[in-house]
Amino acid sequence: MALRNPQLHLAKISGTDKFAKVIEFLRRQLHRETLFVYINSAFSPNPDELITDLYKNFGFDGKLVVNYACSMAWG
Protein backbone atom coordinates (compact mmCIF):
# COMPACT_ATOMS: atom_id res chain seq x y z
CA MET A 1 0.00 0.00 0.00
CA ALA A 2 1.44 3.35 -1.01
CA LEU A 3 1.10 6.25 1.39
CA ARG A 4 0.85 9.80 0.17
CA ASN A 5 2.75 12.49 2.01
CA PRO A 6 0.54 15.41 3.02
CA GLN A 7 1.50 18.71 1.48
CA LEU A 8 1.12 22.09 3.11
CA HIS A 9 -0.49 24.72 0.95
CA LEU A 10 -1.20 28.29 1.99
CA ALA A 11 -4.04 30.37 0.62
CA LYS A 12 -5.21 33.87 1.48
CA ILE A 13 -8.81 34.99 1.80
CA SER A 14 -10.51 38.19 2.86
CA GLY A 15 -11.60 38.41 6.48
CA THR A 16 -15.01 39.62 5.37
CA ASP A 17 -15.67 36.36 3.49
CA LYS A 18 -17.70 33.58 5.06
CA PHE A 19 -16.23 30.19 5.91
CA ALA A 20 -18.45 28.74 3.17
CA LYS A 21 -16.03 30.26 0.65
CA VAL A 22 -13.17 28.22 2.13
CA ILE A 23 -15.27 25.05 1.93
CA GLU A 24 -16.19 25.69 -1.71
CA PHE A 25 -12.57 26.48 -2.61
CA LEU A 26 -11.37 23.19 -1.11
CA ARG A 27 -14.16 21.22 -2.81
CA ARG A 28 -13.16 22.65 -6.19
CA GLN A 29 -9.44 22.06 -5.63
CA LEU A 30 -9.97 18.48 -4.47
CA HIS A 31 -12.80 17.66 -6.89
CA ARG A 32 -14.92 16.41 -3.98
CA GLU A 33 -18.62 17.03 -3.39
CA THR A 34 -18.44 15.87 0.23
CA LEU A 35 -15.71 17.32 2.41
CA PHE A 36 -15.40 17.75 6.17
CA VAL A 37 -13.58 20.93 7.14
CA TYR A 38 -12.23 21.75 10.60
CA ILE A 39 -10.47 24.59 12.39
CA ASN A 40 -7.28 23.50 14.21
CA SER A 41 -8.41 19.85 13.87
CA ALA A 42 -10.89 20.61 16.65
CA PHE A 43 -14.31 21.68 15.33
CA SER A 44 -16.26 22.41 12.19
CA PRO A 45 -17.54 26.00 12.18
CA ASN A 46 -20.85 27.14 10.76
CA PRO A 47 -20.41 28.02 7.05
CA ASP A 48 -21.91 31.46 7.78
CA GLU A 49 -19.10 32.38 10.21
CA LEU A 50 -16.90 35.24 9.05
CA ILE A 51 -13.23 34.42 8.53
CA THR A 52 -12.22 37.44 10.62
CA ASP A 53 -14.23 36.19 13.62
CA LEU A 54 -12.72 32.72 13.36
CA TYR A 55 -9.24 34.22 13.06
CA LYS A 56 -9.71 36.49 16.09
CA ASN A 57 -10.85 33.59 18.25
CA PHE A 58 -8.85 30.64 16.93
CA GLY A 59 -5.97 31.99 14.85
CA PHE A 60 -2.36 31.96 16.03
CA ASP A 61 1.03 33.00 14.66
CA GLY A 62 -0.77 35.06 12.01
CA LYS A 63 -2.62 32.04 10.59
CA LEU A 64 -5.95 30.29 10.80
CA VAL A 65 -5.30 26.57 10.40
CA VAL A 66 -7.94 24.77 8.34
CA ASN A 67 -7.87 20.98 8.11
CA TYR A 68 -10.05 18.76 5.95
CA ALA A 69 -11.00 15.11 5.60
CA CYS A 70 -12.84 13.17 2.91
CA SER A 71 -14.71 11.19 5.57
CA MET A 72 -16.01 12.26 8.96
CA ALA A 73 -13.13 12.37 11.42
CA TRP A 74 -15.30 11.84 14.50
CA GLY A 75 -18.96 11.71 15.45
N, C-alpha and C positions, 0 to 999 in steps of 0.2 A: 504494500500500500504506500503510495507516494503522499507525502505531506507537503502542503504548500506553506511557505513562510509568509506570515502577515506582513504587509507593507504599510508604512505610515504615510498618509497623504494629508496635506493641509489645504484647507479651503477657507476663503473669507466670505462673510455674508454681512449684510447690514443689520445693525442692532434693532432696527424698526421692523424687520421681517419676522414673520411667525415661524415657529418650529416646523410647521407643515412644509415650508419651503426646503428645509434641510432633508426631511423625509422624502419629498419628491425628487430632489437632486440625487440622493443615494439610490432610490429606485431606478432612476434613469441610468445612472452610471453602472449599476450592477445588473440591469435588465431583469429586475425582480418585481413582481406585483406585490408579493407579501414580504415585508421586512419588519423586523422588530428593532427599534432604535432606542438607545438608553443614554442617559447622561452619567458620566463617571462610572459606568457599569453598575449603577445603583438603582435607577428608576427610569420609567418612560414618561416624559412630560406630556401634557395635553398639547395636541397640535396647534391650538390657538395661543399658546404661551409665546410672548415676545422673546426674541433672542437676548435682548438687553437685560430683561428680568432674570432669565436663566443664568446669564453671565454674572450679573451682580451677586446672585445667591450661591452659585455653584462653580463659577470659574476660578482658576488659580494660575499663577505664573503667566498672566496675560492670555490664557486660552480657556476655551470651553471644550472639554473632552466629550466627544460623541462616539459611542460604540454602537455596533449593529450586529445582528445575527439573522440568519435565514430561517431559523426555527426559534420558538419561544425558549428563552434561557431559563426561566423559572416561572412557577405558577402564580 
